[in-house]
Amino acid sequence: MYPRWNDLDQMFGAMDLLRNRMGRVNRLFTDFDRSWGFSPGWTTANNWPRTNLYDSENHLQFMAAVPGLNKDEINIKIQGNYLEISGTRKAASPEGYAAQRLERGGETFFSRSYTLPVDINIDKVQAKLKDGILTLNLPKSEKAKMKKITIG
Amino acid sequence: MSEKMEMMTQDEQHPVAVRKAPTVTPSVDIYENDDEILLYADMPGVAKDAIAINLENGRLTINGHRKISSDGEAQFEEFGEVEYERAFSVPQGIDINKVKANMDNGVLALHLPKSEAIKPRQIAVQVG
């Protein structure tokens, strides 16, 4: 049986279209909201911020979309294979203005924690914040690294 | 008709859709005072030069492209490459030449100053 990719494509295309339409009508889906039905970490109810995790040979790469946050407003804690990010997102409300439309949410506390697939070498973790995306480079601990064994 | 043949004709009838980044609407806050309308839009991951703002015929459109430079195999992915897009109707009396935009930590701030003609004015009552 040949898989009919066209059929699948069309189905997903229709779902995307529906998602966009719904997003436009009642703004239920205001961002790329595909987590494919599983929750990677413990989270506060609003599932904020959105996060990604990538695994390569020697390190993990963690990303969080944190628009509007400064670097000193984000707390990152790591122990072994436990990662926690938390902070408070300030309300933007400028003084002397009347709000016409508010979708971004007021002041919110957020906290999400993750069990990473491997232990991390904490001393070599690098964090950077650019255009509202926090990126952590998490080198795997020596013990956790995959080693190639040659058959003698 | 053989299955393969059937598949080929189907391919011809429905060419494979070009995969492109999904389009999403950014969340916005809109504020107003006597001097201007101020719009904030959350667009994390959009660089300053990947954003386009157009104001034409009373219609304001914001477009931004988010690229993700990931490294390794995805374990979970809650956000990805997207095309941010949103349009607004702008009320009359906005001074188009003085519109200012800046991007800070993935948040777009757009200042739309009102033209002098529509600003509220206090009229002093003269005695006499």
Interface residues (C-beta under 8 A of the other chain):
Chain A: M1 Y2 R4 W5 N6 D9 Q10 G13 D16 R19 N20 G23 R24 R27 F29 T30 D31 F32 D33 R34 S35 F38 P40 N47 R50 T51 N52 L53 Y54 D55 S56 E57 H59 L60 Q61 M63 A65 V66 P67 G68 L69 N70 A92 S93 P94 G96 Y97 A98 A99 Q100 R101 L102 E103 R104 G105 P117 L129 D131 G132 I133
Chain B: E3 K4 M7 Q10 D11 H14 V16 A17 P22 T23 V24 T25 P26 S27 V28 D29 I30 Y31 E32 N33 I37 L38 Y40 D42 M43 P44 G45 V46 A47 K48 I68 S70 D71 G72 E73 A74 Q75 F76 E77 E78 F79 G80 V82 M103 D104 N105 G106 V107
